[in-house]
């Protein structure tokens, strides 16, 4: 069975300066198999936030960028992480099996 990353490799490259609509960056974490699609960044310095969606091959919620040191706790319809001595926080919510939405705030 092909992995999602292998399937993404087969996508045609955007022509010229074109990009995939709504996606700013695609990244892959080889440790977790997470493929993250960054769709928005706003703010500056300590007020920066990121949002997008990701594929989780294990169908489990994952931390930002595949970060394994985030202990996620149930929160509303999803899971969250909050920095104990700071104001950074992360939220992720299942969209469908294997796919999740995320927000990371620094």
N, CA and C atoms as a LAMMPS dump frame, in Angstrom:
ITEM: TIMESTEP
0
ITEM: NUMBER OF ATOMS
318
ITEM: BOX BOUNDS ff ff ff
-5.0000000000000000e+02 5.0000000000000000e+02
-5.0000000000000000e+02 5.0000000000000000e+02
-5.0000000000000000e+02 5.0000000000000000e+02
ITEM: ATOMS id mol type element x y z
1 1 1 N 0.827 -1.178 0
2 1 2 C 0 0 0
3 1 3 C 0.879 1.252 0
4 2 1 N 0.555 2.198 -0.83
5 2 2 C 1.328 3.436 -0.935
6 2 3 C 1.015 4.367 0.228
7 3 1 N 2.024 5.076 0.692
8 3 2 C 1.793 6.054 1.756
9 3 3 C 1.261 7.342 1.14
10 4 1 N 0.681 8.178 1.977
11 4 2 C 0.189 9.467 1.497
12 4 3 C 1.333 10.276 0.924
13 5 1 N 2.498 10.225 1.57
14 5 2 C 3.638 11.013 1.101
15 5 3 C 4.048 10.565 -0.3
16 6 1 N 4.032 9.266 -0.574
17 6 2 C 4.343 8.778 -1.915
18 6 3 C 3.328 9.304 -2.919
19 7 1 N 2.071 9.329 -2.528
20 7 2 C 1.033 9.853 -3.422
21 7 3 C 1.239 11.343 -3.671
22 8 1 N 1.635 12.09 -2.633
23 8 2 C 1.892 13.517 -2.811
24 8 3 C 3.067 13.752 -3.748
25 9 1 N 4.074 12.883 -3.681
26 9 2 C 5.211 13.007 -4.584
27 9 3 C 4.789 12.888 -6.036
28 10 1 N 3.716 12.158 -6.303
29 10 2 C 3.244 11.958 -7.67
30 10 3 C 2.374 13.095 -8.186
31 11 1 N 1.994 14.03 -7.308
32 11 2 C 1.196 15.165 -7.759
33 11 3 C 2.014 15.996 -8.735
34 12 1 N 1.386 16.527 -9.754
35 12 2 C 2.136 17.395 -10.673
36 12 3 C 2.579 18.66 -9.952
37 13 1 N 3.778 19.091 -10.258
38 13 2 C 4.269 20.332 -9.66
39 13 3 C 3.476 21.499 -10.213
40 14 1 N 3.196 22.49 -9.38
41 14 2 C 2.493 23.663 -9.897
42 14 3 C 3.31 24.301 -11.014
43 15 1 N 2.635 24.789 -12.018
44 15 2 C 3.319 25.409 -13.153
45 15 3 C 3.825 26.792 -12.783
46 16 1 N 5.049 27.094 -13.159
47 16 2 C 5.611 28.424 -12.918
48 16 3 C 5.604 28.79 -11.459
49 17 1 N 5.058 29.954 -11.149
50 17 2 C 5.001 30.436 -9.772
51 17 3 C 3.697 30.06 -9.083
52 18 1 N 2.863 29.263 -9.737
53 18 2 C 1.574 28.885 -9.167
54 18 3 C 1.775 28.016 -7.933
55 19 1 N 0.801 28.035 -7.048
56 19 2 C 0.838 27.223 -5.838
57 19 3 C -0.476 26.481 -5.706
58 20 1 N -0.519 25.537 -4.792
59 20 2 C -1.782 24.868 -4.51
60 20 3 C -2.662 25.864 -3.762
61 21 1 N -3.849 26.155 -4.261
62 21 2 C -4.703 27.176 -3.65
63 21 3 C -4.959 26.916 -2.163
64 22 1 N -4.699 27.922 -1.354
65 22 2 C -4.972 27.844 0.073
66 22 3 C -3.909 27.163 0.91
67 23 1 N -2.896 26.56 0.287
68 23 2 C -1.838 25.866 1.028
69 23 3 C -0.539 26.656 0.869
70 24 1 N 0.016 27.101 2.001
71 24 2 C 1.254 27.872 1.977
72 24 3 C 2.49 26.987 1.982
73 25 1 N 2.394 25.851 2.661
74 25 2 C 3.562 24.979 2.795
75 25 3 C 3.108 23.568 3.136
76 26 1 N 3.821 22.582 2.609
77 26 2 C 3.574 21.174 2.937
78 26 3 C 4.856 20.626 3.546
79 27 1 N 4.741 19.982 4.705
80 27 2 C 5.914 19.4 5.349
81 27 3 C 5.621 17.971 5.785
82 28 1 N 6.677 17.213 5.945
83 28 2 C 6.566 15.796 6.307
84 28 3 C 7.477 15.508 7.486
85 29 1 N 6.961 14.792 8.475
86 29 2 C 7.75 14.382 9.634
87 29 3 C 7.98 12.88 9.534
88 30 1 N 9.211 12.486 9.284
89 30 2 C 9.519 11.062 9.088
90 30 3 C 9.361 10.25 10.37
91 31 1 N 9.426 10.892 11.538
92 31 2 C 9.272 10.158 12.807
93 31 3 C 7.84 9.679 13.006
94 32 1 N 6.884 10.53 12.667
95 32 2 C 5.477 10.205 12.919
96 32 3 C 4.708 9.859 11.647
97 33 1 N 5.258 10.222 10.484
98 33 2 C 4.556 10.033 9.22
99 33 3 C 3.56 11.14 8.942
100 34 1 N 3.542 12.157 9.805
101 34 2 C 2.597 13.272 9.65
102 34 3 C 2.943 14.087 8.408
103 35 1 N 1.916 14.379 7.615
104 35 2 C 2.042 15.315 6.503
105 35 3 C 1.201 16.527 6.884
106 36 1 N 1.866 17.673 7.033
107 36 2 C 1.198 18.882 7.514
108 36 3 C 1.037 19.879 6.376
109 37 1 N -0.169 20.421 6.242
110 37 2 C -0.496 21.403 5.225
111 37 3 C -0.768 22.73 5.929
112 38 1 N 0.191 23.638 5.853
113 38 2 C 0.043 24.941 6.503
114 38 3 C -0.78 25.844 5.584
115 39 1 N -1.854 26.392 6.126
116 39 2 C -2.777 27.189 5.31
117 39 3 C -2.847 28.651 5.707
118 40 1 N -2.273 29.012 6.822
119 40 2 C -2.318 30.403 7.226
120 40 3 C -1.378 30.708 8.369
121 41 1 N -0.779 31.888 8.307
122 41 2 C 0.082 32.397 9.371
123 41 3 C -0.336 33.835 9.586
124 42 1 N -0.461 34.219 10.845
125 42 2 C -0.789 35.608 11.128
126 42 3 C -0.042 36.051 12.366
127 43 1 N 0.063 37.346 12.537
128 43 2 C 0.737 37.899 13.697
129 43 3 C 2.214 38.111 13.461
130 44 1 N 2.893 38.475 14.532
131 44 2 C 4.316 38.79 14.47
132 44 3 C 4.973 38.402 15.788
133 45 1 N 6.145 37.82 15.69
134 45 2 C 6.961 37.437 16.853
135 45 3 C 6.163 36.6 17.85
136 46 1 N 6.002 37.082 19.086
137 46 2 C 5.341 36.274 20.119
138 46 3 C 3.821 36.22 19.963
139 47 1 N 3.288 36.845 18.939
140 47 2 C 1.842 36.81 18.696
141 47 3 C 1.529 36.09 17.38
142 48 1 N 2.377 35.142 17.002
143 48 2 C 2.207 34.427 15.735
144 48 3 C 1.311 33.218 15.91
145 49 1 N 0.445 32.986 14.933
146 49 2 C -0.384 31.781 14.954
147 49 3 C -0.349 31.117 13.575
148 50 1 N -0.431 29.801 13.59
149 50 2 C -0.429 28.985 12.379
150 50 3 C -1.696 28.15 12.383
151 51 1 N -2.238 27.894 11.191
152 51 2 C -3.364 26.977 11.11
153 51 3 C -3.291 26.202 9.81
154 52 1 N -3.935 25.062 9.822
155 52 2 C -3.938 24.2 8.651
156 52 3 C -4.55 22.864 8.992
157 53 1 N -4.098 21.843 8.291
158 53 2 C -4.59 20.49 8.545
159 53 3 C -3.45 19.522 8.311
160 54 1 N -3.619 18.302 8.811
161 54 2 C -2.569 17.304 8.636
162 54 3 C -3.164 15.921 8.499
163 55 1 N -2.343 15.059 7.909
164 55 2 C -2.669 13.651 7.789
165 55 3 C -1.906 12.902 8.868
166 56 1 N -2.61 12.059 9.615
167 56 2 C -2.012 11.241 10.665
168 56 3 C -2.163 9.778 10.271
169 57 1 N -1.072 9.111 9.854
170 57 2 C -1.191 7.726 9.398
171 57 3 C -1.701 6.769 10.471
172 58 1 N -1.512 7.098 11.736
173 58 2 C -2.01 6.254 12.822
174 58 3 C -3.405 6.633 13.264
175 59 1 N -3.998 7.612 12.597
176 59 2 C -5.332 8.11 12.938
177 59 3 C -5.414 8.53 14.403
178 60 1 N -4.362 9.196 14.871
179 60 2 C -4.317 9.739 16.234
180 60 3 C -3.957 11.22 16.149
181 61 1 N -4.407 12.04 17.105
182 61 2 C -4.027 13.449 17.075
183 61 3 C -2.53 13.599 17.315
184 62 1 N -1.911 14.507 16.577
185 62 2 C -0.472 14.735 16.695
186 62 3 C -0.197 16.193 17.017
187 63 1 N 0.953 16.449 17.623
188 63 2 C 1.363 17.808 17.94
189 63 3 C 1.791 18.577 16.706
190 64 1 N 2.042 19.85 16.876
191 64 2 C 2.438 20.747 15.798
192 64 3 C 3.73 20.27 15.142
193 65 1 N 3.691 20.09 13.846
194 65 2 C 4.881 19.66 13.116
195 65 3 C 5.38 18.295 13.533
196 66 1 N 4.496 17.451 14.062
197 66 2 C 4.903 16.124 14.504
198 66 3 C 5.581 16.113 15.853
199 67 1 N 5.563 17.247 16.544
200 67 2 C 6.219 17.351 17.844
201 67 3 C 5.684 16.292 18.795
202 68 1 N 6.571 15.464 19.283
203 68 2 C 6.164 14.4 20.185
204 68 3 C 6.12 14.811 21.636
205 69 1 N 6.679 15.985 21.967
206 69 2 C 6.725 16.38 23.376
207 69 3 C 5.504 17.179 23.814
208 70 1 N 4.481 17.241 22.982
209 70 2 C 3.222 17.886 23.362
210 70 3 C 2.281 16.819 23.895
211 71 1 N 1.899 16.928 25.151
212 71 2 C 0.916 16.009 25.708
213 71 3 C -0.456 16.608 25.471
214 72 1 N -1.213 15.98 24.591
215 72 2 C -2.527 16.501 24.219
216 72 3 C -3.596 16.003 25.183
217 73 1 N -4.486 16.905 25.57
218 73 2 C -5.594 16.575 26.468
219 73 3 C -6.911 16.841 25.746
220 74 1 N -7.941 16.037 26.007
221 74 2 C -9.245 16.298 25.379
222 74 3 C -9.72 17.713 25.694
223 75 1 N -10.3 18.361 24.672
224 75 2 C -10.806 19.726 24.831
225 75 3 C -11.913 19.955 23.811
226 76 1 N -13.124 20.126 24.268
227 76 2 C -14.241 20.322 23.351
228 76 3 C -14.366 19.142 22.399
229 77 1 N -14.361 19.434 21.117
230 77 2 C -14.457 18.385 20.093
231 77 3 C -13.095 17.874 19.657
232 78 1 N -12.01 18.355 20.309
233 78 2 C -10.669 17.959 19.878
234 78 3 C -9.722 17.744 21.041
235 79 1 N -8.477 18.15 20.84
236 79 2 C -7.42 17.982 21.837
237 79 3 C -6.607 19.26 21.876
238 80 1 N -6.022 19.545 23.053
239 80 2 C -5.231 20.762 23.171
240 80 3 C -3.967 20.522 23.988
241 81 1 N -3.056 21.45 23.867
242 81 2 C -1.83 21.508 24.656
243 81 3 C -1.638 22.961 25.033
244 82 1 N -1.261 23.212 26.28
245 82 2 C -0.947 24.561 26.729
246 82 3 C 0.396 24.55 27.43
247 83 1 N 1.224 25.51 27.103
248 83 2 C 2.525 25.638 27.747
249 83 3 C 2.32 25.955 29.219
250 84 1 N 2.998 25.233 30.096
251 84 2 C 2.781 25.431 31.538
252 84 3 C 3.304 26.775 32.033
253 85 1 N 4.407 27.243 31.499
254 85 2 C 4.966 28.527 31.944
255 85 3 C 5.105 29.466 30.753
256 86 1 N 3.993 29.807 30.164
257 86 2 C 3.992 30.704 29.013
258 86 3 C 2.592 30.807 28.441
259 87 1 N 2.51 31.4 27.253
260 87 2 C 1.193 31.59 26.657
261 87 3 C 1.009 30.834 25.341
262 88 1 N 1.919 29.93 25.007
263 88 2 C 1.783 29.14 23.789
264 88 3 C 0.712 28.066 23.968
265 89 1 N -0.084 27.854 22.918
266 89 2 C -1.089 26.794 22.984
267 89 3 C -1.34 26.226 21.599
268 90 1 N -1.875 25.018 21.592
269 90 2 C -2.124 24.269 20.365
270 90 3 C -3.477 23.576 20.489
271 91 1 N -4.219 23.542 19.384
272 91 2 C -5.504 22.845 19.362
273 91 3 C -5.591 22.058 18.067
274 92 1 N -6.105 20.834 18.146
275 92 2 C -6.313 20.011 16.964
276 92 3 C -7.664 19.308 17.083
277 93 1 N -8.307 19.144 15.941
278 93 2 C -9.636 18.535 15.927
279 93 3 C -9.781 17.669 14.682
280 94 1 N -10.341 16.477 14.88
281 94 2 C -10.523 15.545 13.771
282 94 3 C -11.497 16.093 12.747
283 95 1 N -11.106 16.005 11.485
284 95 2 C -11.987 16.366 10.373
285 95 3 C -12.69 15.119 9.848
286 96 1 N -11.908 14.058 9.707
287 96 2 C -12.393 12.738 9.309
288 96 3 C -11.264 11.763 9.611
289 97 1 N -11.492 10.507 9.48
290 97 2 C -10.492 9.504 9.83
291 97 3 C -9.146 9.812 9.17
292 98 1 N -8.12 9.979 9.994
293 98 2 C -6.771 10.233 9.508
294 98 3 C -6.447 11.692 9.23
295 99 1 N -7.428 12.564 9.265
296 99 2 C -7.233 13.978 8.924
297 99 3 C -7.685 14.87 10.08
298 100 1 N -6.852 15.852 10.422
299 100 2 C -7.136 16.745 11.539
300 100 3 C -6.826 18.198 11.168
301 101 1 N -7.563 19.119 11.778
302 101 2 C -7.34 20.554 11.689
303 101 3 C -6.421 20.932 12.841
304 102 1 N -5.597 21.991 12.678
305 102 2 C -4.784 22.447 13.815
306 102 3 C -4.678 23.965 13.847
307 103 1 N -4.423 24.464 15.062
308 103 2 C -4.069 25.864 15.317
309 103 3 C -2.914 25.846 16.307
310 104 1 N -1.851 26.572 15.997
311 104 2 C -0.724 26.724 16.921
312 104 3 C -0.521 28.2 17.172
313 105 1 N -0.552 28.606 18.448
314 105 2 C -0.39 30.019 18.819
315 105 3 C 0.848 30.18 19.685
316 106 1 N 1.716 31.081 19.264
317 106 2 C 2.943 31.377 20.017
318 106 3 C 2.819 32.721 20.7
